[in-house]
Amino acid sequence: MAEMDEMAKGAFQEAGNIGMGHLATSLSKMVNREVKINIPSVEMLSLDDIITGASEGKQKSVVGIHLHLSGDVSGGTLILLPKFSALSFSDLLMKKPIGTTNKIEEIQTRKLREMGVRLCSSYMRVVNEFLGLNLDIGDPKMEVNMEGVADFIKQEIGKLADEFIVVKGECFISSTNSRNRFNMLFEPEASDVIMAAVMKKMTG
């Protein structure tokens, strides 16, 4: 698997920082709670690595929301929620005490889908503005499966590429321990385009 140089990583991380800050603000307004974010990391990962990371132990992701990107570069966004977070976010979005929801049904699915669409859209809108690129946002796809969403991930992004540049970020609500894993995925060929756009933005 190809390695990324530090300049390319820095460019993607800068775009990720902008997007994650905006995403956290949007999420905070939705759930009326303080939302904290980590510093996004940038890695070159294979499809198998992405699936493995979403399928491990207690943090196994049971909700996946994918949104395809096209235009100047190809890729997508992928929100992953572990089981506890999916249930907690459902409670927060429906203004119920944490612990009320114990299964994801139609109304919870609708609320989580709305959250995912808004978060993906707000993230990419600000990244578009920052980079000055044409990144068209496709219709979101969502899967809720309490056994895990590995098949969904493979189906949604497996046809795009075998490996991806992944900007990984996480929003969390400390009062509930709810975590929202956000991944911005780009095909490796996007590296030069993204780096040029970031450098142009930073140098005026």
C-alpha positions, 0 to 999 in steps of 0.5 A, a space after each residue: 500500500 502506498 504511503 502519503 508524505 507529510 505535506 499531503 497528510 497536512 493538506 488533508 488534515 487541514 481540510 478535515 479540521 475545517 469540516 469537523 469543526 463545522 460538523 461539531 457545531 451542527 451536531 451540538 445544535 441538533 442535540 442541544 448538548 456540548 459536542 467535543 471533537 478530536 483532531 482528525 487523523 489521515 491514513 491510507 487504508 484498504 477497504 479491508 482495514 476500513 471494514 475491520 475498524 468498523 467491526 471490532 468488539 464493543 465498538 462494532 458499528 451498527 449504523 452506517 450512513 454513506 454519501 457519495 462525492 463526485 466532481 473534481 475528485 471522487 470519494 465519499 463520507 461515511 458516518 459510523 455509529 456503534 450500538 450504544 451511540 446509535 441508541 443514545 443519539 436516537 434519544 437525544 434527537 427525540 428529546 428523551 432521557 438517555 437509555 430510553 431507546 433499546 431498539 432502532 425502529 422506523 422513527 429512530 431510523 428516520 431521525 438518524 438518517 436526517 442527522 446523517 444527511 445534515 452532518 454530511 451536507 454541513 461537513 462537505 459544504 464548508 470543505 467545498 468552500 475552503 477548498 474551492 473545488 466542485 464536489 457534488 454531494 449524492 443522495 445518502 444511503 443508510 443501513 441499520 443492522 445490530 449485527 454490524 454494517 460490514 456488508 453495507 460498507 463493502 457494498 457502498 464503497 467497495 466499487 469505488 477503489 481498493 484503498 482510500 485516503 481516509 480523514 478520520 474524525 470523532 465527535 463525542 458528547 461527554 455527558 452521554 459517552 455518545 460517539 459519532 465516527 466520521 470518515 472522509 474518503 478519497 481515492 488516492 488520485 485525489 491527493 495532488 488535487 486536494 494538496 494543490 487546493 489547500 496550498 492555494 488557499 493557505 498562500 492566498 
